[in-house]
Amino acid sequence: MEKRYRLQKDRAFQYVYKKGHASACRDLVLLLAPSRQLKVGFSVSKKVGNAVTRNRVKRRLRECFRPHLGDVKTGLYVIVARSSAAKATFQDMQRDVQYLLRKQKAFLEKPERAPAGDQAAKQAEAGSRKEGSRAR
């Protein structure tokens, strides 16, 4: 994850803890506070394990969140790992992150598009109209 998306200052974490809305599952807690920019922070306490274990959990969480950067609303996100996250597989973490983002309604609304076949037919019809008007 790029540095510009990282939440690093203690004051920013404290703001999210106070103003944010939390959702939880077995291994993770996701806090989301409103903001104009998109920033993500990760909190893994010593209860999770030693430094090697905590860093592995943080690396996995960063990689789980990275594919969703373009799909989520702006805001300050903090993901807190519970002690059971140390034993969780990468696939479990991916599923949990996606579940929590859906639970928080953090995904952007995608505009509905017509099926590809309908668009192609409309473009072909519009093209034939233009050609027909030129022939006259």
Residue frames as a rotation matrix with the C-alpha (Angstrom) as fourth column:
MET 1
0.584 0.812 0.000 0.00
0.812 -0.584 0.000 0.00
0.000 0.000 -1.000 0.00
GLU 2
-0.021 -0.602 0.798 1.33
0.537 -0.680 -0.499 3.41
0.843 0.418 0.338 -0.94
LYS 3
-0.719 -0.400 -0.568 2.50
0.689 -0.297 -0.661 5.77
0.096 -0.867 0.489 1.77
ARG 4
-0.867 0.389 0.312 -0.10
-0.328 -0.916 0.231 8.41
0.376 0.097 0.921 0.87
TYR 5
0.088 0.952 -0.292 -2.87
-0.276 0.305 0.911 6.05
0.957 0.000 0.289 2.00
ARG 6
-0.254 -0.267 -0.930 -1.34
0.679 0.635 -0.368 5.29
0.689 -0.724 0.020 5.40
LEU 7
0.746 0.443 0.498 -2.71
-0.149 -0.617 0.773 6.65
0.649 -0.650 -0.394 8.64
GLN 8
0.009 -0.900 -0.435 0.37
0.497 0.382 -0.779 7.28
0.868 -0.209 0.451 10.79
LYS 9
-0.597 -0.288 0.749 -0.13
-0.351 -0.745 -0.567 10.03
0.722 -0.601 0.343 13.37
ASP 10
-0.852 0.241 -0.466 -1.33
0.517 0.531 -0.671 9.14
0.086 -0.812 -0.577 16.85
ARG 11
-0.704 0.609 -0.364 -3.78
-0.319 -0.730 -0.604 12.06
-0.634 -0.309 0.709 16.76
ALA 12
-0.420 0.547 -0.725 -5.40
-0.844 0.060 0.534 10.59
0.335 0.835 0.436 13.64
PHE 13
-0.644 0.166 -0.747 -5.80
0.215 0.976 0.032 7.20
0.734 -0.140 -0.664 15.31
GLN 14
-0.860 0.311 -0.404 -7.30
0.382 -0.133 -0.915 8.84
-0.339 -0.941 -0.005 18.41
TYR 15
-0.601 0.657 -0.455 -9.74
-0.734 -0.679 -0.011 10.78
-0.316 0.328 0.890 16.20
VAL 16
-0.397 0.443 -0.803 -10.91
-0.516 0.616 0.595 7.55
0.759 0.651 -0.016 14.55
TYR 17
-0.763 0.090 -0.640 -11.27
0.487 0.732 -0.477 5.81
0.426 -0.676 -0.602 17.92
LYS 18
-0.792 0.452 -0.410 -13.43
0.136 -0.524 -0.841 8.68
-0.595 -0.722 0.354 19.24
LYS 19
-0.298 0.678 -0.672 -15.48
-0.735 -0.612 -0.291 9.63
-0.609 0.407 0.681 16.17
GLY 20
-0.728 -0.102 -0.678 -15.44
-0.624 0.508 0.594 6.41
0.283 0.855 -0.434 14.18
HIS 21
0.434 0.873 0.223 -18.11
-0.893 0.449 -0.019 3.76
-0.117 -0.191 0.975 13.82
ALA 22
-0.587 -0.762 0.274 -16.98
-0.753 0.638 0.159 0.20
-0.296 -0.113 -0.949 14.58
SER 23
0.683 0.636 -0.359 -17.87
-0.702 0.708 -0.078 -3.16
0.205 0.306 0.930 13.07
ALA 24
-0.249 -0.800 0.546 -16.35
-0.904 0.394 0.164 -6.40
-0.346 -0.453 -0.822 14.23
CYS 25
0.626 0.322 -0.710 -15.92
-0.490 0.871 -0.036 -10.04
0.607 0.370 0.703 13.35
ARG 26
0.944 -0.169 -0.283 -13.99
0.311 0.739 0.598 -12.87
0.108 -0.652 0.750 14.98
ASP 27
0.209 -0.976 -0.057 -10.45
0.976 0.205 0.074 -11.74
-0.061 -0.071 0.996 14.10
LEU 28
-0.730 -0.516 0.448 -10.76
0.611 -0.786 0.090 -8.04
0.305 0.339 0.890 13.19
VAL 29
0.222 0.744 -0.630 -12.45
0.723 -0.559 -0.405 -4.77
-0.654 -0.366 -0.662 14.12
LEU 30
-0.456 -0.303 0.837 -12.92
0.819 -0.510 0.262 -2.04
0.347 0.805 0.481 11.50
LEU 31
0.053 0.420 -0.906 -13.40
0.611 -0.732 -0.303 1.58
-0.790 -0.537 -0.295 12.56
LEU 32
-0.327 -0.070 0.942 -14.45
0.890 -0.359 0.282 4.18
0.319 0.931 0.180 10.00
ALA 33
-0.047 0.251 -0.967 -14.52
0.535 -0.811 -0.237 7.94
-0.844 -0.528 -0.096 10.58
PRO 34
0.791 0.413 0.452 -15.66
0.596 -0.349 -0.723 10.49
-0.140 0.841 -0.522 7.98
SER 35
-0.036 -0.816 -0.577 -12.97
0.156 -0.575 0.803 12.42
-0.987 -0.061 0.148 6.13
ARG 36
0.681 0.242 -0.691 -12.30
-0.555 -0.446 -0.702 14.00
-0.478 0.862 -0.170 2.75
GLN 37
-0.057 -0.790 -0.610 -9.30
-0.952 0.226 -0.204 11.79
0.299 0.569 -0.766 2.14
LEU 38
0.866 0.282 -0.413 -8.71
-0.223 0.957 0.185 8.05
0.447 -0.068 0.892 2.16
LYS 39
-0.231 -0.919 0.320 -6.31
-0.841 0.024 -0.540 6.86
0.489 -0.394 -0.778 4.86
VAL 40
0.731 0.408 -0.548 -5.89
-0.150 0.878 0.454 3.41
0.666 -0.250 0.703 6.37
GLY 41
-0.182 -0.777 0.602 -4.19
-0.911 -0.098 -0.401 2.46
0.370 -0.621 -0.690 9.63
PHE 42
0.344 0.201 -0.917 -3.55
0.003 0.976 0.216 -0.88
0.939 -0.077 0.335 11.29
SER 43
0.047 -0.261 0.964 -3.37
-0.960 -0.278 -0.028 -1.57
0.276 -0.924 -0.264 14.99
VAL 44
0.481 -0.009 -0.877 -1.89
0.044 0.999 0.014 -4.84
0.876 -0.046 0.481 16.25
SER 45
0.611 -0.189 0.768 -1.25
-0.762 -0.401 0.508 -5.02
0.212 -0.896 -0.389 19.99
LYS 46
-0.472 -0.879 0.061 1.31
-0.840 0.428 -0.334 -7.11
0.268 -0.209 -0.940 21.86
LYS 47
-0.018 0.562 0.827 -1.48
-0.645 0.625 -0.439 -9.50
-0.764 -0.541 0.351 22.80
VAL 48
0.796 0.326 -0.510 -1.34
-0.604 0.390 -0.695 -10.81
-0.028 0.861 0.507 19.24
GLY 49
0.830 -0.557 -0.005 2.22
0.557 0.830 -0.017 -12.10
0.013 0.011 1.000 19.63
ASN 50
0.060 -0.900 -0.433 5.86
0.580 -0.321 0.748 -11.17
-0.812 -0.296 0.503 19.33
ALA 51
-0.083 -0.134 -0.988 7.20
-0.421 -0.893 0.156 -8.58
-0.903 0.429 0.018 16.85
VAL 52
-0.950 -0.303 -0.073 7.55
-0.203 0.426 0.881 -11.10
-0.236 0.852 -0.467 14.03
THR 53
-0.538 0.823 0.181 3.94
0.821 0.561 -0.106 -12.23
-0.189 0.091 -0.978 14.40
ARG 54
0.184 0.621 -0.762 2.59
0.383 -0.759 -0.526 -8.68
-0.905 -0.195 -0.377 14.69
ASN 55
-0.390 -0.398 -0.831 4.46
-0.559 -0.614 0.557 -7.57
-0.732 0.681 0.017 11.57
ARG 56
-0.976 0.087 0.199 3.21
0.201 0.711 0.674 -10.61
-0.083 0.698 -0.712 9.64
VAL 57
-0.137 0.985 -0.101 -0.38
0.876 0.073 -0.477 -9.76
-0.463 -0.153 -0.873 10.61
LYS 58
0.154 0.158 -0.975 0.11
-0.060 -0.984 -0.169 -6.12
-0.986 0.085 -0.142 9.55
ARG 59
-0.781 -0.488 -0.389 1.63
-0.426 -0.038 0.904 -7.14
-0.456 0.872 -0.178 6.20
ARG 60
-0.787 0.542 0.295 -1.27
0.614 0.734 0.289 -9.48
-0.060 0.408 -0.911 5.55
LEU 61
0.112 0.872 -0.476 -3.83
0.701 -0.409 -0.585 -6.83
-0.705 -0.268 -0.657 6.49
ARG 62
-0.199 -0.252 -0.947 -2.19
-0.387 -0.868 0.312 -4.25
-0.901 0.428 0.075 4.22
GLU 63
-0.966 -0.208 -0.154 -2.29
-0.226 0.386 0.894 -6.70
-0.127 0.899 -0.420 1.34
CYS 64
-0.510 0.853 0.111 -5.93
0.827 0.522 -0.208 -7.61
-0.235 -0.014 -0.972 2.10
PHE 65
0.240 0.635 -0.734 -7.00
0.419 -0.750 -0.512 -3.95
-0.876 -0.185 -0.446 2.02
ARG 66
-0.589 -0.645 -0.487 -4.89
-0.091 -0.545 0.833 -2.86
-0.803 0.535 0.262 -0.99
PRO 67
-0.841 0.258 0.475 -7.18
0.537 0.303 0.787 -4.26
0.059 0.918 -0.393 -3.75
HIS 68
0.121 0.984 -0.129 -10.12
0.993 -0.118 0.030 -2.33
0.014 -0.132 -0.991 -2.26
LEU 69
-0.542 -0.413 -0.732 -8.45
0.528 -0.845 0.086 1.11
-0.654 -0.340 0.676 -2.29
GLY 70
-0.988 0.141 -0.060 -10.21
-0.134 -0.606 0.784 2.17
0.074 0.783 0.618 -5.49
ASP 71
-0.461 0.854 -0.242 -13.54
0.348 0.425 0.836 0.68
0.816 0.301 -0.493 -4.44
VAL 72
-0.102 0.410 -0.906 -14.11
0.995 0.065 -0.082 2.27
0.025 -0.910 -0.414 -1.03
LYS 73
0.762 0.448 0.467 -15.43
0.411 -0.893 0.185 5.67
0.500 0.051 -0.864 0.01
THR 74
-0.230 -0.831 0.506 -13.12
-0.033 -0.513 -0.858 8.30
0.973 -0.214 0.090 1.42
GLY 75
0.843 0.432 0.320 -12.63
-0.321 -0.074 0.944 8.24
0.432 -0.899 0.076 5.16
LEU 76
-0.242 -0.893 0.379 -10.22
-0.908 0.071 -0.414 7.26
0.343 -0.444 -0.828 7.89
TYR 77
0.715 0.438 -0.545 -10.12
-0.311 0.897 0.313 3.50
0.626 -0.055 0.778 8.36
VAL 78
-0.295 -0.775 0.559 -8.48
-0.950 0.177 -0.256 1.69
0.099 -0.607 -0.789 11.26
ILE 79
0.519 0.369 -0.771 -8.30
-0.309 0.922 0.234 -2.09
0.797 0.117 0.593 11.32
VAL 80
-0.013 -0.438 0.899 -7.62
-0.999 0.032 0.001 -3.56
-0.029 -0.898 -0.438 14.75
ALA 81
-0.126 -0.117 -0.985 -6.38
-0.345 0.936 -0.067 -7.14
0.930 0.331 -0.158 14.88
ARG 82
0.691 0.350 0.632 -7.59
-0.719 0.250 0.648 -9.32
0.069 -0.903 0.425 17.71
SER 83
-0.115 -0.831 0.544 -5.32
-0.807 0.397 0.437 -11.97
-0.579 -0.389 -0.717 19.21
SER 84
0.304 0.302 0.904 -6.96
0.150 0.922 -0.358 -14.70
-0.941 0.244 0.235 17.10
ALA 85
0.892 0.014 -0.453 -5.73
-0.413 -0.385 -0.825 -12.93
-0.186 0.923 -0.338 13.93
ALA 86
-0.082 -0.996 0.035 -2.28
-0.920 0.089 0.382 -14.44
-0.384 -0.001 -0.923 14.48
LYS 87
-0.544 -0.079 0.836 -3.68
-0.034 0.997 0.072 -17.89
-0.839 0.011 -0.545 13.72
ALA 88
0.540 0.837 -0.086 -5.94
-0.078 -0.052 -0.996 -16.80
-0.838 0.544 0.038 10.86
THR 89
-0.142 -0.537 0.832 -5.02
0.847 0.369 0.383 -17.67
-0.512 0.759 0.402 7.28
PHE 90
-0.917 -0.243 -0.317 -4.60
0.042 -0.848 0.528 -15.04
-0.397 0.470 0.788 4.58
GLN 91
-0.695 0.712 0.098 -7.86
0.264 0.127 0.956 -16.15
0.669 0.690 -0.277 2.96
ASP 92
0.016 0.687 -0.726 -9.70
0.993 0.075 0.092 -15.75
0.118 -0.722 -0.681 6.29
MET 93
-0.407 -0.246 -0.880 -8.34
0.482 -0.876 0.021 -12.20
-0.776 -0.415 0.475 6.62
GLN 94
-0.996 0.074 0.042 -9.35
0.004 -0.453 0.891 -11.34
0.085 0.888 0.452 3.03
ARG 95
-0.333 0.935 -0.125 -12.87
0.614 0.316 0.724 -12.59
0.716 0.164 -0.679 3.68
ASP 96
0.033 0.322 -0.946 -13.07
0.969 -0.243 -0.049 -10.71
-0.246 -0.915 -0.320 7.00
VAL 97
-0.748 -0.354 -0.561 -11.85
0.235 -0.933 0.274 -7.41
-0.620 0.073 0.781 5.52
GLN 98
-0.884 0.455 0.106 -14.34
0.017 -0.194 0.981 -7.64
0.466 0.869 0.164 2.67
TYR 99
-0.123 0.863 -0.490 -17.14
0.844 0.350 0.406 -8.58
0.522 -0.363 -0.772 5.09
LEU 100
-0.155 0.015 -0.988 -16.36
0.813 -0.567 -0.136 -5.61
-0.562 -0.824 0.075 7.37
LEU 101
-0.950 -0.184 -0.253 -16.21
0.010 -0.825 0.564 -3.16
-0.313 0.534 0.786 4.45
ARG 102
-0.598 0.801 0.039 -19.61
0.245 0.136 0.960 -4.40
0.763 0.583 -0.278 3.25
LYS 103
-0.020 0.582 -0.813 -20.99
0.980 0.173 0.100 -4.20
0.199 -0.794 -0.574 6.80
GLN 104
-0.378 -0.214 -0.901 -19.82
0.519 -0.855 -0.015 -0.57
-0.767 -0.473 0.434 7.08
LYS 105
0.691 0.602 0.401 -21.26
0.634 -0.237 -0.736 0.18
-0.348 0.763 -0.545 3.60
ALA 106
0.174 -0.766 -0.619 -17.84
-0.043 -0.634 0.772 1.50
-0.984 -0.108 -0.143 2.66
PHE 107
-0.502 -0.363 0.785 -17.91
0.713 0.340 0.613 0.37
-0.489 0.868 0.088 -0.95
LEU 108
-0.759 0.203 -0.618 -18.71
-0.422 -0.877 0.231 2.97
-0.495 0.436 0.751 -3.60
GLU 109
0.271 0.899 0.343 -22.03
0.020 0.351 -0.936 2.63
-0.962 0.260 0.077 -5.37
LYS 110
-0.825 -0.521 0.222 -21.42
0.198 0.101 0.975 1.50
-0.530 0.848 0.020 -8.93
PRO 111
-0.248 0.759 -0.602 -23.76
-0.804 -0.508 -0.310 3.00
-0.541 0.407 0.736 -11.54
GLU 112
0.130 0.375 0.918 -25.89
0.189 0.900 -0.394 0.44
-0.973 0.224 0.046 -13.28
ARG 113
-0.565 -0.354 -0.746 -24.94
-0.675 -0.321 0.664 -0.14
-0.475 0.878 -0.058 -16.88
ALA 114
0.621 0.735 -0.270 -26.88
-0.742 0.441 -0.505 -1.79
-0.252 0.514 0.820 -19.66
PRO 115
0.502 -0.440 0.744 -25.59
0.238 0.898 0.370 -5.21
-0.831 -0.009 0.556 -20.70
ALA 116
-0.447 -0.836 -0.318 -22.77
-0.117 -0.298 0.947 -5.11
-0.887 0.461 0.036 -23.25
GLY 117
-0.617 0.257 0.744 -24.97
0.751 0.473 0.460 -6.54
-0.233 0.843 -0.484 -26.02
ASP 118
0.499 0.863 -0.077 -27.53
0.822 -0.500 -0.274 -3.74
-0.275 0.074 -0.959 -25.63
GLN 119
0.339 -0.446 -0.829 -24.84
-0.070 -0.890 0.450 -1.05
-0.938 -0.094 -0.333 -25.78
ALA 120
-0.731 -0.646 0.220 -23.33
0.128 0.187 0.974 -2.52
-0.670 0.740 -0.054 -28.94
ALA 121
-0.256 0.727 0.637 -26.77
0.962 0.256 0.095 -2.68
-0.094 0.638 -0.765 -30.56
LYS 122
0.673 0.515 -0.530 -27.51
0.517 -0.841 -0.160 0.95
-0.529 -0.166 -0.833 -29.65
GLN 123
-0.074 -0.792 -0.606 -24.15
-0.195 -0.585 0.788 2.11
-0.978 0.177 -0.111 -31.02
ALA 124
-0.790 -0.193 0.582 -24.69
0.460 0.442 0.770 0.20
-0.406 0.876 -0.260 -34.28
GLU 125
0.166 0.943 0.289 -28.20
0.979 -0.123 -0.163 1.64
-0.118 0.310 -0.943 -34.62
ALA 126
0.606 0.000 -0.795 -26.93
0.169 -0.977 0.128 5.17
-0.777 -0.212 -0.593 -33.95
GLY 127
-0.480 -0.864 -0.153 -24.16
-0.070 -0.136 0.988 4.69
-0.874 0.485 0.005 -36.51
SER 128
-0.584 0.322 0.745 -26.61
0.796 0.407 0.448 3.52
-0.159 0.855 -0.494 -39.19
ARG 129
0.551 0.799 -0.243 -28.81
0.746 -0.601 -0.286 6.56
-0.375 -0.023 -0.927 -38.53
LYS 130
0.224 -0.555 -0.801 -25.87
-0.139 -0.832 0.538 8.90
-0.965 -0.009 -0.263 -39.08
GLU 131
-0.789 -0.544 0.285 -24.91
0.158 0.268 0.950 7.20
-0.593 0.795 -0.126 -42.32
GLY 132
-0.206 0.821 0.532 -28.52
0.969 0.247 -0.007 7.27
-0.137 0.514 -0.847 -43.52
SER 133
0.633 0.454 -0.627 -28.84
0.439 -0.878 -0.193 10.99
-0.638 -0.153 -0.754 -42.86
ARG 134
-0.221 -0.805 -0.550 -25.71
-0.218 -0.509 0.833 11.72
-0.950 0.304 -0.063 -44.87
ALA 135
-0.729 -0.070 0.681 -26.95
0.550 0.533 0.643 9.79
-0.408 0.843 -0.350 -47.92
ARG 136
0.265 0.961 0.082 -30.02
0.862 -0.199 -0.465 12.00
-0.431 0.194 -0.881 -48.27
